[in-house]
Each structure stands twice: as structure tokens, then as C-alpha cells.
Amino acid sequence: QVQLEESGGGTVQAGDSLRLSCVGSGGGRIYSSSVMGWFRQAPGKEREFVALTRWSRDSTLYSDSVKGRFTISRVTAKNTVYLQMNDLKPEDTAVYYCARGSQYSSSSSDYFQWGQGTQVTVAS
């Protein structure tokens, strides 16, 4: 059974960059039909979609709020998905979650496995 573990969060200044990682651990594998997504949740707000990628090929989708600043990628041999975040803004402050689903979807309800989250704080 694959478990998802995020890392790479922290506190940075506006304009800085961070790279988040999500490793599928536990001895299982992420199936080729999977879709891997990044979501985030700020205090007092609903969880929102950030980016997704198909596991088996380069097919990505981004929210309008991060398009052009964030890049999602994966290294299947390492069972790892990354979220490169550039030009960070205070409004990017949130807990970031990695998730696995089977639908090419920006809806969190289509994802059935979640990591524990990693905090990203962007100071102005």
C-alpha cells in the first residue's frame, strides 16, 4: 500500500522559491493510471486545487492563480512528484497536500489518497 509523504515546506520571503516533494512510500507502487495532484488549504478557507499531472505521461493542469509560477513534475523511478514554486506571494501561504486519484480532475473529491501536508509560509 503506497503512502504519500510531503516535504519541502518552510517560511520564505515574497519572491523566493521552494520545491515540494511527495514520495510514495511503503513498498507499493503508484499505478500508471494514477493522477497526482497538489492542493492547498489556507486558514479559514476551503482546500483548493493547485496542479496535477498524469503519472504515466507529461500531461499537466494548473490553477490560474499559480500558472506560470509553479511547475509540477514527476520522477516515476523515484515514486516522487514535485511542485516547484517560484515567485512566491503571501497569498500562497497554506498547507500543501499531495494527493492520488484516478481522474484527470481538479476536484479534491476525485482523489482518494492524501498526504499529511506541509506548511508553506510566505512573508511579505
Disulfide bonds with the S-S distance in Angstrom:
Cys22-Cys98 2.04
